[in-house]
Amino acid sequence: MIEIKNVTKKYGKKTAISNITFNIDNGEIFAFIGHNGAGKTTLIKAMVGIHDFNEGEIIINGTSIKDDPVACKRELAYVPDNPELYENLKAIDYINFVCDMYDVDYETRAKNIKKYADLFEIEDVLNNPISSFSHGMKQKVALTAALVHDPKVLIMDEPFVGLDPKAVFKIKQMMAEMVKEGKIIFFSTHILDVAEKLCSRVAIIKNGKLIKVGSMKEIKGDESLEAVFMEMEEE
């Protein structure tokens, strides 16, 4: 479970997110939506231990991200919207580097690298330098590297940006497999129809404040998620 309790983050005098509170249960795909600049990435970076925050608490499977960030990071994987990889490395070297950081044994890493490289169809380019890849290919390498240590929590910021339809379908397959195993998937997106079809719960943020949180059915009722979101944006 992820528990986000009254989290506030300020940049100087500006409050980026204010008093954010919600929980994410095991086995859930949870969507986090809002306009550009609403505070989505700020909260995500706080959840994964990149940004500190001024008030509140974030608990990852019983452990505070403030008290023991390393233990929390071992539980999760994070894929940013713009993957910043070591471009001078070959893809396989970067993935093995991540495996080393997470102490993934050689048998497990070989199995998982093959599994996800096959899934995302990058097995033929693993020995190519990352600098030669398109944004979509870098995203696939980042996803493979994120998944090889078998995280219990997967946090993604705009995971579908720059990916072709086949790759998006493959990510959906991967998500379905993970939640069947009781894992958590939390992601931000602007592609609301995908969120509506995939997610069991959703949170909507506007100007740094949580507007709504609940099951997809509770949030959208008989309307589409897109219609509900647009109504909130116009308020």
N, C-alpha and C positions, 0 to 999 in steps of 0.2 A: 504493500500500500504506500502511496505517496500522500503526505499530509502537508498542505500549504496553509499556514495559520497567520493571518493578519500581516502579510508581508508588504512592506513599504520600502521603496528604493528611491533615493534622491540623488540628483546630480547638481551639487551646489544648492541653489534655491529652488530648482525645478524638481517637482515630484513626478517621476516617470511612472511608477505604479503605486497605488494607495490602498492599503488595508485589504489585500487580496486573500481570500480564504476559500478553499475547496479541497476535497479529497478525491483520489483516484484509486479505485479498487483493483486488486489482482484480476487478470483476465479481461480487462477493459481496453477498448480502443477509444481514446478520449481526444476530441478535437478542441483546439483553442483558436478562436477566430476574432478578427478585429481589423480595422483599417490600418494602413501604413502609419507607423508612429504611435499606435494605440498602447504599446507596452508589451507586446507578445514576446519579442526577443529579449527584452530586459528580464522578464520573469523566467524565461527558459534558461538564460545564462546564470541566473541566481540558482535555479534548480540543479544545474550541473556543476556548480562550484566555480564558475568563471568570474562572476560578479559577487561581491559582498552585498548585503542589504542592510538598511538602517534599523528596521523594526521587524518583528515577527519571527517565524520559525519555519523551516522546511525539513520534513522528516522523510527519509527514503528507507522503506522497509525497517522502520524502528530506530534508525540512526539519524542524528542531526547532521545536516550538511555543514553547519558551523562547527560543531564539536569534533567531528571526525570525517573531514571531507574525503580522505583517501578511501576509507571503508565504503562511503556512499558511491564514490566513483567506480569502485570495483563491482558494484551492483548494476551499473547502468552503462549505456552507450549513448553518445550524442553525435548527431549528424547536423551540421549547420546548413543554412541556406546556400552559402557559398563556400564549398569545402576548400580549406587552406591546407594543401598537402605539400610534402617536401618534393618539389618538382624535379629536383636533380636525381631522385631515386627512381629505380624501376618500381612498377606497381607491386610486384611480389616482395621486393625489399621493404617497401613501406608497410605492407600488411604484416610481414614477419616482425618488423619493428614494433608494431602495435601488439602483436602476440607476446613478444618479449616483455613489454611493459605490464601485461596482465598475467605473466607466468603461465602461458598456455603451453602445455606439453606438446612434443613434436607429433605424437600420434593424433591428438585432438585437433591440432592446427592443420595438419595435412587433410584430415577428413572435412573440417569446416571450410577451409579455403577452397577445396574442390566443390563442396556443396554450393557455396554462394557464388563462386566464380562461374560455375555452370548455370546457376539460376539467373544471374545477371549477364550471362554470355560475354564474359571478359577473359575466359581461360586462354584464348589465343593471343592476348596482348599483355599478359602478366609480366613478361620480360621486356616490355617497352617502357621508355622513360615517361613519367607522369606528365612532363612538360609537353609531350606530343599529343595529349588527350584533349578532346572537347570538354565543355562543361558537363555534359551528360555522362561522359565516360569517367570523369573525375568523381562525379556523384556516385557512380556504381562502385568505384574503388573505395570511396569513403564508406559506403554501406557495407561492403564486404569486410573492411577492416573493423567496422563497428560491431559486426555480428560474430566474428570468429571466436570471441571469448564467451559466447553464449550468455549475453546479459539478461538479467531479470527484468530490466526496465530499458525501453528504447525511447529516446526523446529526439524528435526531429523538428527542424525549423524549415518549413516550406519544402518538404521532401520531393515533391513532384515537379519542381521548377527545372526546366531544361531537359526533362526526360521524354523520350518518345513513348507512344501509347503502349508498346509492348513492354517496356521497362516499368511503366506505371502498373500494368497488369501483374508483373512479376512481384512488385513490392506489395501489392494487395494480397497475393498468395502468401508471401512471407509473413505479413501481418496476421492473417488468419491462422497460420500455423503456430505463431508465437502465443496468441491469446488462448488457443486450445490447450497450451501447456501452462496456462495460468499466469502468463507474463503481462506486463503493462506496456502499452504503446500510447505515447502522448505526442501529438504533433500540431503545429500551427499550419494553416493553409488558407489560401484565398480561393481555392477550388471548392466551392460550397457543395456542389452536387456530389462530389467524391466523399466529402465529410459526411453528408447526409446518408449515403449508402453504406459507409464503412463503420461509422462510430455508434457506440451505444450511448455515450454521453458527450456533452458539449458545454464549453464555457465561452461567453462573449464578453470581450473587453472593449471599452471605449474611453479614450482620454485617460488611460491609466487606472480606470475603475471597473470593477466587475459588474456588468449589467445583468447578466442572467447565467445560471448554471443549473444543469439538470439532465435528465434523460433526453434523447433526441425527440421523443414523442412529446414530452412535457414542454420543450422549448418551442417546437414548431407547430404543434397541434395538427390542424388539417391543412396548414399552409406548407410551402416549401421552406427550407432553411434560408434560401436566398431571399425570399419575400420577407421573412421575419427579420433578417439582418438589415435589409434595406429600410424597413420601417423604423428600426432602432437608430439607424444612422441619420434619419431625417428628423428625429425627435430633438 
